[in-house]
Amino acid sequence: MKRVLMPVLLLAAAVPAFAQQGGPVVASVTPRFAELGGWLSKTAEQVPESLYAFKPNPAVRSLGQIIGHMANAHYLFCATALGEPAPQHPDFEKVTDKASLVAAMKASVTYCARAYQISDADAMKPAKLFGSSTTRLGILVWNATHEGEHYGNLVVYMRINGIVPPSSQPGN
């Protein structure tokens, strides 16, 4: 028990110090966002437009709808982490053409990148999303987790269609 509890106590004591200095806490989650955001953008580019309507099952979102959903989510999560209203944009989940969805994904990832540059002090500020109370850092972690969840959906869709996903391509 002591072996588990001691690192947790040290981390709890260190977080306020990092929050005052700025940097390392937010920087610890930024690479995961950057990696997943890159894979989502590459997926949007790589998949042919003919597969944007593909659904492995009628009860789930199409490939294009997932890409649109992620673009929407980036604005929602990252605006909350930035402490600002989400920018106005179309409901990308209803957009069907590849060019618009590729542009939406890239723009939303760029917007989100700003949120992953906030200071650790700002990251410790309270935030609410979907009725849950957390911190802005919690929102950033939630965003990266959400990206991973839906990138996993897209990987299955690509594999079903004989496409190697970006995360499995050489160099990744």
MARBA-3410 file (N, C-alpha, C, O; in Angstrom, 1 decimal):
172
0.8,-1.2,0.0,0.0,0.0,0.0,0.9,1.3,0.0,0.6,2.2,-0.7 ~ 1.9,1.3,0.8,2.8,2.4,0.9,3.5,2.7,-0.5,3.6,3.9,-0.9 ~ 3.8,1.7,-1.2,4.4,1.8,-2.5,3.5,2.5,-3.5,3.9,3.3,-4.4 ~ 2.2,2.3,-3.4,1.2,2.9,-4.3,0.9,4.3,-3.8,0.8,5.2,-4.6 ~ 0.7,4.4,-2.5,0.2,5.7,-2.0,1.3,6.8,-2.1,1.0,8.0,-2.3
2.6,6.5,-1.9,3.6,7.5,-1.9,3.7,8.2,-3.2,3.7,9.5,-3.2 ~ 3.8,7.6,-4.4,3.8,8.3,-5.6,2.6,9.2,-5.9,2.7,10.3,-6.4 ~ 1.4,8.7,-5.4,0.2,9.5,-5.6,0.3,10.7,-4.7,-0.1,11.8,-5.2 ~ 0.7,10.6,-3.5,0.9,11.8,-2.6,1.9,12.8,-3.2,1.7,14.0,-3.1 ~ 3.0,12.3,-3.7,4.0,13.1,-4.3,3.5,13.9,-5.5,3.7,15.1,-5.7
2.7,13.2,-6.4,2.1,13.8,-7.5,1.1,14.9,-7.1,1.1,16.0,-7.7 ~ 0.3,14.6,-6.1,-0.7,15.6,-5.6,0.0,16.8,-5.1,-0.5,17.9,-5.3 ~ 1.1,16.6,-4.4,1.8,17.8,-3.9,2.5,18.6,-5.0,2.7,19.8,-4.9 ~ 2.9,17.9,-6.1,3.7,18.5,-7.2,2.7,19.3,-8.1,3.2,20.3,-8.6 ~ 1.5,18.9,-8.3,0.6,19.5,-9.3,0.4,21.0,-9.0,0.5,21.8,-9.9
0.2,21.4,-7.7,0.0,22.9,-7.5,1.3,23.6,-7.8,1.3,24.8,-8.3 ~ 2.5,23.0,-7.5,3.8,23.7,-7.8,3.9,23.9,-9.3,4.3,24.9,-9.8 ~ 3.6,22.8,-10.1,3.7,22.9,-11.6,2.7,24.0,-12.1,3.0,24.7,-13.0 ~ 1.5,24.0,-11.5,0.5,25.0,-11.9,1.0,26.4,-11.8,0.6,27.2,-12.6 ~ 1.8,26.7,-10.8,2.3,28.0,-10.6,3.5,28.3,-11.6,3.6,29.4,-12.0
4.2,27.3,-11.9,5.4,27.5,-12.8,4.9,27.5,-14.3,5.5,28.2,-15.1 ~ 3.9,26.7,-14.6,3.4,26.6,-16.0,4.2,25.6,-16.8,5.4,25.6,-16.7 ~ 3.5,24.8,-17.6,4.2,24.0,-18.5,4.1,22.5,-18.4,3.4,21.9,-19.3 ~ 4.7,21.8,-17.5,4.8,20.4,-17.6,3.6,19.6,-17.5,3.5,18.5,-18.0 ~ 2.6,20.0,-16.7,1.4,19.2,-16.6,0.6,19.2,-17.9,0.3,18.1,-18.4
0.3,20.3,-18.5,-0.3,20.3,-19.8,0.5,19.7,-20.9,0.0,18.9,-21.7 ~ 1.8,19.9,-20.8,2.7,19.3,-21.8,2.7,17.8,-21.7,3.1,17.1,-22.7 ~ 2.3,17.2,-20.6,2.3,15.8,-20.5,1.1,15.1,-21.3,1.2,14.0,-21.6 ~ 0.1,15.9,-21.6,-1.0,15.3,-22.4,-1.0,15.8,-23.8,-1.7,15.2,-24.7 ~ -0.2,16.8,-24.1,-0.2,17.4,-25.5,0.3,16.4,-26.5,-0.3,16.4,-27.6
1.3,15.6,-26.3,1.7,14.7,-27.4,0.6,13.7,-27.8,0.5,13.3,-28.9 ~ -0.2,13.2,-26.8,-1.3,12.3,-27.2,-2.3,13.0,-28.1,-2.8,12.4,-29.1 ~ -2.7,14.2,-27.8,-3.6,15.0,-28.6,-2.9,15.2,-30.0,-3.6,15.0,-31.0 ~ -1.7,15.6,-30.1,-1.0,15.8,-31.3,-1.0,14.6,-32.2,-1.2,14.7,-33.4 ~ -0.7,13.5,-31.6,-0.6,12.2,-32.3,-2.0,11.8,-32.9,-2.2,11.5,-34.1
-3.0,11.8,-32.0,-4.4,11.5,-32.4,-5.0,12.5,-33.4,-5.6,12.1,-34.4 ~ -4.7,13.8,-33.2,-5.2,14.8,-34.1,-4.6,14.6,-35.5,-5.3,14.8,-36.5 ~ -3.3,14.2,-35.5,-2.7,14.0,-36.8,-3.2,12.8,-37.5,-3.5,12.8,-38.7 ~ -3.5,11.7,-36.7,-4.1,10.5,-37.3,-5.5,10.8,-37.9,-5.9,10.3,-38.9 ~ -6.3,11.5,-37.1,-7.6,11.9,-37.6,-7.6,12.7,-38.9,-8.3,12.4,-39.8
-6.7,13.7,-38.9,-6.5,14.5,-40.2,-6.1,13.6,-41.3,-6.6,13.7,-42.4 ~ -5.1,12.7,-41.1,-4.6,11.8,-42.2,-5.7,10.9,-42.6,-5.8,10.6,-43.8 ~ -6.5,10.4,-41.7,-7.6,9.5,-42.0,-8.6,10.2,-42.9,-9.0,9.7,-44.0 ~ -9.0,11.5,-42.6,-9.9,12.2,-43.4,-9.4,12.4,-44.8,-10.1,12.4,-45.8 ~ -8.1,12.6,-44.9,-7.4,12.8,-46.2,-7.3,11.5,-47.0,-7.6,11.4,-48.2
-6.9,10.4,-46.3,-6.6,9.2,-46.9,-7.8,8.4,-47.5,-7.7,7.8,-48.5 ~ -8.9,8.4,-46.8,-10.0,7.6,-47.1,-10.7,8.2,-48.4,-10.9,9.4,-48.4 ~ -11.0,7.3,-49.4,-11.6,7.9,-50.6,-13.0,8.4,-50.2,-13.7,7.9,-49.4 ~ -13.5,9.4,-51.0,-14.8,10.0,-50.7,-15.9,8.9,-50.8,-16.9,9.0,-50.2 ~ -15.7,7.9,-51.7,-16.7,6.9,-51.8,-17.0,6.1,-50.6,-18.0,5.5,-50.4
-16.1,6.2,-49.6,-16.2,5.5,-48.3,-16.8,6.4,-47.2,-17.0,5.9,-46.1 ~ -16.9,7.6,-47.5,-17.4,8.5,-46.4,-18.8,8.2,-45.9,-19.2,8.5,-44.8 ~ -19.6,7.5,-46.7,-20.9,7.1,-46.3,-20.9,5.7,-45.8,-22.0,5.2,-45.4 ~ -19.8,5.0,-45.7,-19.7,3.6,-45.3,-20.1,3.5,-43.8,-19.6,4.3,-42.9 ~ -20.9,2.5,-43.5,-21.3,2.1,-42.1,-21.2,0.6,-42.1,-21.8,-0.1,-42.9
-20.5,0.0,-41.1,-20.4,-1.4,-41.0,-21.7,-2.0,-40.5,-22.0,-3.2,-40.6 ~ -22.6,-1.1,-40.0,-23.9,-1.5,-39.4,-24.8,-0.3,-39.5,-24.3,0.8,-39.2 ~ -26.0,-0.5,-39.9,-26.9,0.7,-40.0,-27.1,1.5,-38.7,-27.5,2.6,-38.8 ~ -26.9,0.9,-37.6,-27.1,1.6,-36.3,-26.0,2.5,-35.8,-26.1,3.2,-34.8 ~ -24.9,2.6,-36.6,-23.7,3.4,-36.2,-23.5,4.5,-37.2,-24.1,4.6,-38.2
-22.7,5.5,-36.8,-22.3,6.6,-37.6,-21.5,6.1,-38.8,-20.8,5.1,-38.8 ~ -21.7,6.9,-39.9,-20.9,6.6,-41.1,-19.4,7.1,-40.8,-19.2,7.9,-39.9 ~ -18.5,6.7,-41.7,-17.1,7.2,-41.5,-17.1,8.7,-41.6,-16.4,9.3,-40.8 ~ -17.8,9.3,-42.5,-17.9,10.8,-42.6,-18.5,11.4,-41.4,-18.1,12.5,-41.0 ~ -19.5,10.8,-40.9,-20.2,11.3,-39.7,-19.2,11.3,-38.5,-19.3,12.2,-37.7
-18.4,10.3,-38.4,-17.4,10.3,-37.3,-16.4,11.4,-37.4,-16.1,12.1,-36.5 ~ -16.0,11.6,-38.7,-15.0,12.7,-38.9,-15.7,14.0,-38.5,-15.1,14.9,-37.9 ~ -16.9,14.2,-39.0,-17.6,15.4,-38.6,-17.9,15.6,-37.1,-17.8,16.7,-36.6 ~ -18.2,14.5,-36.5,-18.5,14.5,-35.0,-17.2,14.9,-34.3,-17.3,15.7,-33.4 ~ -16.0,14.4,-34.8,-14.8,14.8,-34.1,-14.4,16.3,-34.3,-14.0,16.9,-33.4
-14.7,16.8,-35.5,-14.5,18.2,-35.7,-15.4,19.0,-34.8,-14.9,20.0,-34.1 ~ -16.6,18.7,-34.7,-17.5,19.4,-33.7,-17.0,19.3,-32.3,-17.0,20.3,-31.6 ~ -16.6,18.1,-31.9,-16.2,17.8,-30.5,-14.9,18.6,-30.2,-14.8,19.2,-29.1 ~ -14.0,18.7,-31.2,-12.8,19.5,-30.9,-13.1,21.0,-30.5,-12.6,21.5,-29.6 ~ -14.1,21.6,-31.2,-14.5,22.9,-30.9,-15.1,23.0,-29.5,-14.8,23.9,-28.8
-16.0,22.1,-29.2,-16.6,22.1,-27.9,-15.6,21.9,-26.8,-15.6,22.7,-25.8 ~ -14.9,20.8,-26.8,-13.9,20.5,-25.7,-12.9,21.6,-25.6,-12.6,22.1,-24.5 ~ -12.3,22.0,-26.7,-11.2,22.9,-26.6,-11.6,24.3,-26.2,-10.9,25.1,-25.6 ~ -12.8,24.8,-26.7,-13.3,26.1,-26.3,-13.5,26.0,-24.7,-13.2,27.0,-24.1 ~ -14.0,25.0,-24.2,-14.2,24.8,-22.8,-12.9,24.9,-22.1,-12.8,25.6,-21.0
-11.9,24.2,-22.6,-10.6,24.2,-22.0,-9.9,25.6,-22.0,-9.2,26.0,-21.1 ~ -10.2,26.4,-23.1,-9.7,27.7,-23.2,-10.5,28.7,-22.4,-10.1,29.9,-22.2 ~ -11.7,28.3,-22.0,-12.5,29.2,-21.2,-13.2,30.3,-22.1,-13.5,31.4,-21.6 ~ -13.5,29.9,-23.3,-14.2,30.8,-24.2,-15.3,30.1,-24.9,-15.4,28.9,-24.9 ~ -16.2,30.9,-25.5,-17.4,30.3,-26.3,-16.8,29.6,-27.5,-15.8,30.0,-28.1
-17.5,28.5,-27.8,-17.0,27.7,-29.0,-17.3,28.6,-30.3,-18.3,29.2,-30.4 ~ -16.4,28.6,-31.2,-16.6,29.3,-32.4,-17.8,28.8,-33.2,-18.1,27.6,-33.1 ~ -18.5,29.6,-33.9,-19.7,29.2,-34.7,-19.2,28.4,-35.9,-18.2,28.8,-36.5 ~ -19.8,27.3,-36.2,-19.5,26.5,-37.3,-20.7,25.6,-37.7,-21.6,25.5,-36.9 ~ -20.7,25.1,-38.9,-21.8,24.2,-39.2,-21.7,22.9,-38.4,-20.7,22.6,-37.8
-22.8,22.2,-38.4,-22.8,20.9,-37.7,-22.1,19.9,-38.7,-22.7,19.4,-39.7 ~ -20.8,19.7,-38.5,-20.0,18.9,-39.4,-20.4,17.5,-39.6,-20.1,16.8,-40.5 ~ -21.2,17.0,-38.6,-21.7,15.6,-38.7,-22.7,15.5,-39.8,-23.0,14.4,-40.2 ~ -23.3,16.6,-40.2,-24.3,16.6,-41.3,-23.6,16.9,-42.7,-24.3,16.8,-43.7 ~ -22.4,17.3,-42.7,-21.7,17.6,-43.9,-21.3,16.2,-44.6,-20.9,15.3,-43.9
-21.4,16.1,-45.9,-21.2,14.9,-46.5,-20.0,14.8,-47.5,-19.5,13.8,-47.9 ~ -19.5,16.0,-47.9,-18.4,16.0,-48.9,-17.1,15.9,-48.2,-16.8,16.6,-47.2 ~ -16.2,15.1,-48.8,-14.9,14.9,-48.3,-14.1,16.2,-48.1,-13.5,16.4,-47.1 ~ -14.0,17.0,-49.1,-13.2,18.3,-49.1,-13.6,19.1,-47.9,-12.7,19.6,-47.2 ~ -14.9,19.3,-47.6,-15.3,20.1,-46.5,-15.0,19.4,-45.2,-14.6,20.1,-44.2
-15.1,18.1,-45.1,-14.8,17.4,-43.8,-13.3,17.4,-43.6,-12.8,17.5,-42.4 ~ -12.4,17.2,-44.6,-11.0,17.3,-44.4,-10.6,18.7,-43.9,-9.9,18.8,-42.9 ~ -11.2,19.7,-44.5,-10.9,21.1,-44.1,-11.4,21.3,-42.6,-10.7,21.9,-41.8 ~ -12.6,20.8,-42.3,-13.1,20.9,-40.9,-12.2,20.3,-39.9,-11.9,20.8,-38.8 ~ -11.8,19.1,-40.2,-10.9,18.3,-39.3,-9.6,19.1,-39.1,-9.2,19.3,-37.9
-9.0,19.5,-40.1,-7.7,20.2,-40.0,-7.9,21.5,-39.2,-7.1,21.8,-38.3 ~ -8.9,22.3,-39.5,-9.2,23.5,-38.8,-9.5,23.3,-37.3,-9.0,24.0,-36.4 ~ -10.2,22.2,-37.0,-10.6,21.9,-35.6,-9.3,21.5,-34.8,-9.2,21.8,-33.6 ~ -8.5,20.7,-35.5,-7.2,20.3,-34.8,-6.3,21.5,-34.5,-5.8,21.7,-33.4 ~ -6.3,22.4,-35.5,-5.5,23.7,-35.3,-6.1,24.5,-34.2,-5.3,25.0,-33.3
-7.4,24.6,-34.1,-8.0,25.3,-33.0,-7.7,24.7,-31.7,-7.3,25.4,-30.7 ~ -7.8,23.4,-31.6,-7.6,22.7,-30.4,-6.1,22.8,-29.9,-5.8,22.8,-28.7 ~ -5.2,22.9,-30.8,-3.8,23.0,-30.5,-3.6,24.2,-29.5,-2.7,24.1,-28.7 ~ -4.3,25.3,-29.7,-4.2,26.4,-28.8,-4.5,26.0,-27.3,-3.9,26.5,-26.4 ~ -5.5,25.2,-27.2,-5.9,24.7,-25.8,-4.8,23.9,-25.1,-4.7,24.0,-23.9
-4.1,23.2,-25.9,-3.0,22.4,-25.4,-1.7,23.2,-25.1,-0.7,22.7,-24.8 ~ -1.8,24.6,-25.2,-0.7,25.5,-24.9,-1.1,26.3,-23.7,-0.3,27.2,-23.3 ~ -2.2,26.1,-23.0,-2.5,26.9,-21.9,-1.5,26.6,-20.7,-0.9,25.6,-20.7 ~ -1.4,27.6,-19.9,-0.5,27.4,-18.7,-1.1,26.4,-17.8,-2.3,26.1,-17.8 ~ -0.2,25.8,-17.0,-0.7,24.8,-16.0,-1.6,25.5,-15.0,-2.5,24.9,-14.5
-1.4,26.8,-14.7,-2.3,27.5,-13.8,-3.7,27.6,-14.4,-4.7,27.3,-13.6 ~ -3.8,27.9,-15.6,-5.1,27.9,-16.3,-5.7,26.5,-16.4,-6.9,26.3,-16.3 ~ -4.9,25.5,-16.5,-5.3,24.1,-16.6,-6.0,23.6,-15.4,-6.8,22.7,-15.4 ~ -5.6,24.2,-14.2,-6.2,23.8,-12.9,-7.5,24.5,-12.6,-8.1,24.2,-11.6 ~ -7.9,25.5,-13.5,-9.2,26.2,-13.2,-10.3,25.2,-13.4,-10.3,24.3,-14.3
-11.4,25.4,-12.7,-12.6,24.6,-12.8,-13.3,24.8,-14.2,-13.2,25.8,-14.8 ~ -13.9,23.7,-14.6,-14.6,23.7,-15.9,-15.8,22.7,-15.8,-15.7,21.8,-15.0 ~ -16.8,23.0,-16.6,-17.9,22.0,-16.6,-18.2,21.7,-18.1,-18.1,22.5,-19.0 ~ -18.5,20.4,-18.3,-18.8,19.9,-19.6,-19.8,18.8,-19.4,-19.6,17.8,-18.6 ~ -20.9,18.8,-20.2,-22.0,17.8,-20.1,-22.4,17.6,-18.7,-22.8,16.5,-18.3
-22.5,18.7,-17.9,-22.9,18.6,-16.5,-21.9,18.0,-15.5,-22.2,17.9,-14.3 ~ -20.7,17.7,-16.0,-19.7,17.2,-15.1,-18.7,18.3,-14.7,-18.4,19.2,-15.6 ~ -18.3,18.4,-13.5,-17.4,19.3,-13.0,-16.0,18.7,-13.0,-15.8,17.6,-12.6 ~ -15.0,19.4,-13.6,-13.7,19.0,-13.7,-12.8,20.2,-13.7,-13.2,21.3,-13.3 ~ -11.6,20.1,-14.3,-10.7,21.2,-14.5,-10.5,21.3,-16.0,-10.9,20.4,-16.8
-9.9,22.4,-16.4,-9.6,22.5,-17.9,-8.6,21.4,-18.3,-8.7,20.9,-19.4 ~ -7.7,21.0,-17.4,-6.9,19.9,-17.8,-7.7,18.6,-18.0,-7.4,17.9,-18.9 ~ -8.7,18.4,-17.1,-9.6,17.3,-17.3,-10.2,17.3,-18.6,-10.4,16.2,-19.2 ~ -10.6,18.5,-19.1,-11.2,18.6,-20.4,-10.2,18.2,-21.5,-10.6,17.5,-22.5 ~ -9.0,18.6,-21.4,-8.0,18.3,-22.4,-7.8,16.7,-22.4,-7.6,16.2,-23.5
-7.7,16.1,-21.2,-7.6,14.7,-21.2,-8.8,14.0,-21.8,-8.7,13.0,-22.6 ~ -10.0,14.5,-21.5,-11.2,14.0,-22.0,-11.2,14.1,-23.5,-11.7,13.1,-24.2 ~ -10.8,15.2,-24.0,-10.7,15.4,-25.5,-9.8,14.3,-26.1,-10.2,13.7,-27.1 ~ -8.6,14.1,-25.6,-7.7,13.2,-26.2,-8.3,11.7,-26.1,-8.1,10.9,-27.0 ~ -8.9,11.5,-25.0,-9.6,10.1,-24.8,-10.7,10.0,-25.8,-10.8,8.9,-26.4
-11.5,11.0,-26.1,-12.6,11.0,-27.0,-12.0,10.7,-28.4,-12.5,10.0,-29.3 ~ -10.9,11.4,-28.7,-10.2,11.2,-30.0,-9.8,9.8,-30.2,-10.0,9.2,-31.3 ~ -9.2,9.2,-29.2,-8.8,7.8,-29.3,-10.0,6.8,-29.5,-9.9,5.9,-30.2 ~ -11.1,7.1,-28.8,-12.3,6.3,-28.9,-12.7,6.3,-30.4,-13.0,5.2,-31.0 ~ -12.8,7.4,-31.0,-13.4,7.5,-32.3,-12.3,7.2,-33.4,-12.7,6.7,-34.5
-11.1,7.4,-33.1,-10.0,7.0,-34.1,-10.1,5.4,-34.1,-9.9,4.9,-35.2 ~ -10.3,4.8,-33.0,-10.5,3.3,-33.0,-11.6,2.9,-33.9,-11.5,1.9,-34.6 ~ -12.8,3.6,-33.9,-13.9,3.3,-34.8,-13.4,3.4,-36.2,-13.6,2.5,-37.0 ~ -12.7,4.5,-36.5,-12.2,4.7,-37.9,-11.2,3.6,-38.4,-11.2,3.3,-39.5 ~ -10.4,3.2,-37.4,-9.4,2.1,-37.8,-10.2,0.9,-38.2,-9.8,0.2,-39.2
-11.2,0.5,-37.5,-12.0,-0.7,-37.9,-12.7,-0.4,-39.3,-12.6,-1.3,-40.1 ~ -13.2,0.7,-39.5,-13.9,1.0,-40.8,-12.8,0.9,-41.9,-13.1,0.4,-43.0 ~ -11.6,1.4,-41.7,-10.6,1.4,-42.7,-10.1,-0.1,-43.0,-10.0,-0.5,-44.1 ~ -9.9,-0.8,-41.9,-9.5,-2.2,-42.0,-10.5,-3.1,-42.8,-10.1,-3.9,-43.6 ~ -11.8,-2.9,-42.5,-12.8,-3.6,-43.2,-12.8,-3.3,-44.7,-13.1,-4.2,-45.5
-12.3,-2.1,-45.0,-12.2,-1.8,-46.5,-10.8,-1.9,-47.0,-10.5,-1.4,-48.1 ~ -9.9,-2.6,-46.3,-8.6,-2.9,-46.9,-7.6,-1.7,-46.8,-6.7,-1.7,-47.6 ~ -7.9,-0.7,-46.0,-7.0,0.4,-45.9,-6.2,0.3,-44.6,-6.7,0.0,-43.5 ~ -4.9,0.6,-44.7,-4.0,0.6,-43.6,-4.2,2.0,-42.9,-3.9,3.0,-43.5 ~ -4.6,2.0,-41.6,-4.8,3.3,-40.9,-3.4,4.0,-40.7,-2.4,3.4,-40.7
-3.5,5.3,-40.6,-2.2,6.1,-40.4,-1.4,5.6,-39.2,-0.1,5.6,-39.3 ~ -2.0,5.1,-38.1,-1.2,4.7,-37.0,-0.4,3.4,-37.3,0.5,3.1,-36.5 ~ -0.8,2.7,-38.3,-0.1,1.4,-38.6,0.8,1.6,-39.9,1.4,0.6,-40.3 ~ 0.9,2.8,-40.4,1.7,3.0,-41.6,3.2,3.1,-41.1,3.4,3.6,-40.0 ~ 4.1,2.8,-42.0,5.6,3.0,-41.7,5.8,4.4,-41.2,5.3,5.4,-41.7
6.6,4.5,-40.1,7.0,5.8,-39.6,6.1,6.3,-38.4,6.3,7.3,-37.8 ~ 5.1,5.5,-38.1,4.2,5.9,-37.0,4.3,4.9,-35.9,3.6,5.1,-34.9
END
